Protein backbone atom coordinates (compact mmCIF):
# COMPACT_ATOMS: atom_id res chain seq x y z
CA UNK A 1 0.00 0.00 0.00
CA UNK A 2 2.80 2.57 0.65
CA UNK A 3 4.07 2.14 -2.93
CA UNK A 4 0.62 2.84 -4.32
CA UNK A 5 0.29 5.92 -2.14
CA UNK A 6 3.65 7.16 -3.45
CA UNK A 7 2.35 6.82 -7.01
CA UNK A 8 -0.84 8.68 -6.19
CA UNK A 9 1.01 11.48 -4.37
CA UNK A 10 3.73 11.64 -7.05
CA UNK A 11 6.25 11.67 -4.24
CA UNK A 12 9.98 11.33 -4.66
CA UNK A 13 11.22 11.45 -8.25
CA UNK A 14 7.73 11.06 -9.70
CA UNK A 15 7.46 14.85 -10.01
CA UNK A 16 9.35 14.38 -13.26
CA UNK A 17 6.13 12.98 -14.76
CA UNK A 18 4.81 16.56 -14.91
CA UNK A 19 7.60 17.41 -17.37
CA UNK A 20 5.77 15.26 -19.91
CA UNK A 21 3.57 18.30 -20.52
CA UNK A 22 6.59 20.13 -21.95
CA UNK A 23 6.81 17.53 -24.71
CA UNK A 24 3.35 18.40 -26.02
CA UNK A 25 4.04 22.12 -25.72
CA UNK A 26 7.24 21.70 -27.73
CA UNK A 27 5.47 19.79 -30.49
CA UNK A 28 2.71 22.42 -30.59
CA UNK A 29 5.29 25.19 -31.01
CA UNK A 30 7.02 23.17 -33.74
CA UNK A 31 3.71 22.65 -35.54
CA UNK A 32 2.89 26.36 -35.38
CA UNK A 33 6.28 27.05 -36.98
CA UNK A 34 5.63 24.48 -39.72
CA UNK A 35 2.25 26.10 -40.46
CA UNK A 36 3.73 29.61 -40.57
CA UNK A 37 6.47 28.48 -42.96
CA UNK A 38 3.80 26.77 -45.10
CA UNK A 39 5.51 23.39 -44.86
CA UNK A 40 2.29 21.69 -43.76
CA UNK A 41 -1.31 22.52 -44.68
CA UNK A 42 -3.46 24.19 -42.04
CA UNK A 43 -5.77 21.18 -41.67
CA UNK A 44 -2.80 18.97 -40.88
CA UNK A 45 -1.44 21.43 -38.33
CA UNK A 46 -4.83 21.76 -36.67
CA UNK A 47 -5.12 17.97 -36.39
CA UNK A 48 -1.69 17.81 -34.74
CA UNK A 49 -2.37 20.67 -32.31
CA UNK A 50 -5.83 19.43 -31.29
CA UNK A 51 -4.50 15.90 -30.90
CA UNK A 52 -1.65 17.06 -28.69
CA UNK A 53 -4.00 19.16 -26.57
CA UNK A 54 -6.21 16.10 -26.06
CA UNK A 55 -3.16 14.06 -25.04
CA UNK A 56 -2.52 16.40 -22.11
CA UNK A 57 -5.41 14.72 -20.27
CA UNK A 58 -3.93 11.41 -19.02
CA UNK A 59 -6.94 10.12 -17.07
CA UNK A 60 -9.71 9.56 -19.62
CA UNK A 61 -8.64 6.90 -22.11
CA UNK A 62 -11.13 7.74 -24.87
CA UNK A 63 -9.86 11.34 -24.96
CA UNK A 64 -6.24 10.18 -25.07
CA UNK A 65 -7.09 7.72 -27.84
CA UNK A 66 -8.80 10.43 -29.88
CA UNK A 67 -5.79 12.67 -29.35
CA UNK A 68 -3.37 9.96 -30.47
CA UNK A 69 -5.43 9.29 -33.61
CA UNK A 70 -5.61 12.98 -34.51
CA UNK A 71 -1.89 13.40 -33.91
CA UNK A 72 -1.13 10.40 -36.13
CA UNK A 73 -3.39 11.74 -38.88
CA UNK A 74 -1.37 14.94 -38.77
CA UNK A 75 2.13 13.46 -38.47
CA UNK A 76 1.93 10.47 -40.86
CA UNK A 77 1.79 12.62 -44.04
CA UNK A 78 4.87 14.51 -42.80
CA UNK A 79 6.70 11.22 -42.35
CA UNK A 80 5.69 9.98 -45.79
CA UNK A 81 6.82 13.23 -47.40
CA UNK A 82 10.12 13.02 -45.53
CA UNK A 83 10.71 9.45 -46.69
CA UNK A 84 9.95 10.46 -50.28
CA UNK A 85 12.32 13.41 -50.02
CA UNK A 86 9.61 15.97 -50.82
CA UNK A 87 9.41 17.66 -47.40
CA UNK A 88 11.13 20.97 -48.16
C-alpha positions as CSV (number, residue, x, y, z in Angstrom):
1,X,0.0,0.0,0.0
2,X,2.8,2.6,0.6
3,X,4.1,2.1,-2.9
4,X,0.6,2.8,-4.3
5,X,0.3,5.9,-2.1
6,X,3.6,7.2,-3.4
7,X,2.4,6.8,-7.0
8,X,-0.8,8.7,-6.2
9,X,1.0,11.5,-4.4
10,X,3.7,11.6,-7.0
11,X,6.2,11.7,-4.2
12,X,10.0,11.3,-4.7
13,X,11.2,11.5,-8.3
14,X,7.7,11.1,-9.7
15,X,7.5,14.9,-10.0
16,X,9.4,14.4,-13.3
17,X,6.1,13.0,-14.8
18,X,4.8,16.6,-14.9
19,X,7.6,17.4,-17.4
20,X,5.8,15.3,-19.9
21,X,3.6,18.3,-20.5
22,X,6.6,20.1,-21.9
23,X,6.8,17.5,-24.7
24,X,3.3,18.4,-26.0
25,X,4.0,22.1,-25.7
26,X,7.2,21.7,-27.7
27,X,5.5,19.8,-30.5
28,X,2.7,22.4,-30.6
29,X,5.3,25.2,-31.0
30,X,7.0,23.2,-33.7
31,X,3.7,22.7,-35.5
32,X,2.9,26.4,-35.4
33,X,6.3,27.0,-37.0
34,X,5.6,24.5,-39.7
35,X,2.3,26.1,-40.5
36,X,3.7,29.6,-40.6
37,X,6.5,28.5,-43.0
38,X,3.8,26.8,-45.1
39,X,5.5,23.4,-44.9
40,X,2.3,21.7,-43.8
41,X,-1.3,22.5,-44.7
42,X,-3.5,24.2,-42.0
43,X,-5.8,21.2,-41.7
44,X,-2.8,19.0,-40.9
45,X,-1.4,21.4,-38.3
46,X,-4.8,21.8,-36.7
47,X,-5.1,18.0,-36.4
48,X,-1.7,17.8,-34.7
49,X,-2.4,20.7,-32.3
50,X,-5.8,19.4,-31.3
51,X,-4.5,15.9,-30.9
52,X,-1.6,17.1,-28.7
53,X,-4.0,19.2,-26.6
54,X,-6.2,16.1,-26.1
55,X,-3.2,14.1,-25.0
56,X,-2.5,16.4,-22.1
57,X,-5.4,14.7,-20.3
58,X,-3.9,11.4,-19.0
59,X,-6.9,10.1,-17.1
60,X,-9.7,9.6,-19.6
61,X,-8.6,6.9,-22.1
62,X,-11.1,7.7,-24.9
63,X,-9.9,11.3,-25.0
64,X,-6.2,10.2,-25.1
65,X,-7.1,7.7,-27.8
66,X,-8.8,10.4,-29.9
67,X,-5.8,12.7,-29.3
68,X,-3.4,10.0,-30.5
69,X,-5.4,9.3,-33.6
70,X,-5.6,13.0,-34.5
71,X,-1.9,13.4,-33.9
72,X,-1.1,10.4,-36.1
73,X,-3.4,11.7,-38.9
74,X,-1.4,14.9,-38.8
75,X,2.1,13.5,-38.5
76,X,1.9,10.5,-40.9
77,X,1.8,12.6,-44.0
78,X,4.9,14.5,-42.8
79,X,6.7,11.2,-42.4
80,X,5.7,10.0,-45.8
81,X,6.8,13.2,-47.4
82,X,10.1,13.0,-45.5
83,X,10.7,9.4,-46.7
84,X,10.0,10.5,-50.3
85,X,12.3,13.4,-50.0
86,X,9.6,16.0,-50.8
87,X,9.4,17.7,-47.4
88,X,11.1,21.0,-48.2
